Amino acid sequence: VEASIPEPQRAAWTKHEFSGFQNKEEFEREVVRHVETTLARSIYNCDESAAYSASSLAFRDRLVQGWNKTQQRQTFTDSKRIYYLSLEFLMGRALDNAMLNLGAKEVAKEGLAELGFRIEDIVGQEHDAALGNGGLGRLAACFLDSMATLNYPAWGYGLRYRYGIFKQEIIDGYQVEVPDYWLDFNPWEFPRHDVTVDIQFYGQVRKSQDENGKTVAIWEGGETVTAVAYDVPTPGYDTPSTNNLRLWSSKAASGEFDFQKFNSGDYESSVADQQRAETISAVLYPNDNLDRGKELRIKQQYFWVAASLYDIVRRFKKSKRSWNEFPDQVAIQLNDTHPTLAIVELQRILIDVEGLEWDEAWNIVTSTFGYTNHTVLPEALEKWPVGLIQHLLPRHLQIIYDINLFFLQSVEKRFPEDRDILRRVSIIEESQPKMVRMAYLAVVGSHKVNGVAELHSDLIQTTIFKDFVTIFGEDKFTNVTNGITPRRWLHQANPRLSELIASKTGGYEFLKDLTLLNKLELFVDDKTFRKEWAEIKFANKVRLAKYIKSTLNVNVNPAALFDVQVKRIHEYKRQQLNIFGVIHRYLTLKAMSPEERKKQQPRVSIFGGKAAPGYWMAKQIIHLINNVGGVVNQDPDIGDLLKVIFLEDYNVSKAEMIIPASDLSEHISTAGTEASGTSNMKFVLNGGLIIGTCDGANIEITREIGQENIFLFGTLSEDVEDLRHMHTYGEHPIDPNLAKVFDAIQGGMFGEPNDFNAMISAVRDHGDYYLVSDDFQSYIDTHKMVDTEYQNQEEWISKCIRSVARMGFFSSDRCINEYAEGIWNIEPLAV
Ligand code: GPW
């Protein structure tokens, strides 16, 4: 229902100037007001949690003003909008980010201090918004920050999960999952109970004639679930632009709550209907880089996509433009294949609801969508059984078959002599059971397809989408190397480093133009600058050491080399290579004389990351890391020379503390498996060096910072296939140093001798798919080089500074500008 205030009454609205707060006093007044009214508490019972709530509400009030204005501006100018569809948004904390983006952190800090609080403690009260698994979800969050900062008219669309990614506890060395119920108090979302969409599932399709005698499809019956919008304002840095992230929550459709049942005493089954509807948005699937093909997952996908498209189409129709202008007004980006049904849904709306002809509709659809691929791992490529889609979305399956038919006909016409190509590129895999290949559907239904780093984009064009490059031509395929927002990942996570950089580069401009970091090269040899640089790194390490002491009761020496690997646990990311390397180091130290040991570089090996609850091998890796820590950390021969730490429940806010404290971080995936990686960029930007394989964005980081500033090792991606072939059909003696590590484990040095047989067998007996043995020696050798180079602190610091100076390319601002120009054809909106 549209309602707006008529002209004569508008004066009464506009005469009230509401400005939120402009200074410390006004901030304090707003905090106190929220404590005493909104929260109904007082000076006598305002704890840190209440102070967090009130501060958030004060900032929220300010955010909302910019947000409303941004939305009004977008509506009035009727400019093209970009819609970013992602099943994950790993936002982390909002208060600190809002303070910084609004440029009011100092005001808040002083105001809170006067009210008796330390800002760190207040910020630390916030529960992470953890609606994502890892890199893919965090990328979406960085993109929202950049799109707002660059003043693009952008919306994010996602699901409002009641439970985000589980909380990880480590009990006796094992991962235990605890539900993440995060919505108890969430001041950052605005329920829009008036913005709802009814979503249909199941039912049947009937053919009918319309008034002109045209055959039309009618999808009827089945069940309906209602989507309710929840809006989250996402502010840009140093701009009034505040974009909207709209998250859908499911509830029973109003007709669905069966009062008949209710009144006749069948209360339970009426509540069960209610709960079934709410189940759709109840929980985030906790898998990273894995498709498990669960029915509820595709229900989530359709529910979210259908609600979002209804919303987008509704907004477009207000402009009363003709349909062929749709792609001039709307760009939709698919974050991986999870939202691919949007292609089918838009085609359905255009032909079944709006009455367009197939070809005209399909032109609109393909001009509207862009698809980003984030993986080549076969187990992560989504496929859905035809039968399941037939049952759940019968009309969509017909449309998928028609899309495929027209596509294959065009392919057959162009390649009549290729007997096999139709089978290879068909959207329907002719297997038992038949499957819908979502990546192929996404390629066919989009005008641009991109990978997320150069190597990855090359790989998809030569492997999984090779035939499609032949069919559609090279121009359809492109690369947009990932980026990270320097606001959160430098300014917020590492305020002291940010301040030091600002003092040398001419203020905080570099946060909006990260290439300005190159000015730091002038100061590489500046003694006081270098000293401050080193002090900041040390202080960050001290902070992490305190955290380790308080959570794990292990003393680590902040002067030791901090060697960090934090990311989802996955065999392709090879935490097993890292922990085997740590064991090798331990065995080597044990074999040394006390004199020799004294010459060794002390190290702290820090791990963190969640394993998918059903990923048994990943859980074994966590268990081994914890067991190794249990032995090494107690060993009096070893002392500070080696400590092994597993940090529980790695998430965005912990990343903000861990990353600035790293000297060296590990990005050691089997070459060709990590599409990009983004934490590699975060670590280097915070003055840490990295050890890594020639994979994903590591390659471009090397190009930018120089190969003398990175520790690369291991097999190249072009050699992986041959090596795997050798493992299966030829000789492949295991690396002798790795064999000693296995002997130590199976000799019971780190717990039950047989506990880790499967991990060892995967390498020794089952083809070593991830090339752990092949890369082991070069990994060990490269770590030796690290030790040597770390001893020369002056040279090490120079490398860190030069690296940071050359990281400008990896801002998500650069990345978003590339999408805007090359894929979305969209301009920023002047403010
Ligand atoms: F399998 N990524 C992720 F491609 O975090 F869908 N989760 C996922 O499920 C997938 C990809 C998917 C990551 C990539 O592994 C990482 O290399 C990349 O940097 C990140 O997506 C953002 O592009």
Residues whose N, C-alpha, C, O or C-beta is under 5 A from the ligand:
A	BS01	GPW	G134 G135 L136 L139 N287 D288 N289 L290 D336 H374 T375 A380 V452 E674 A675 S676 G677 T678
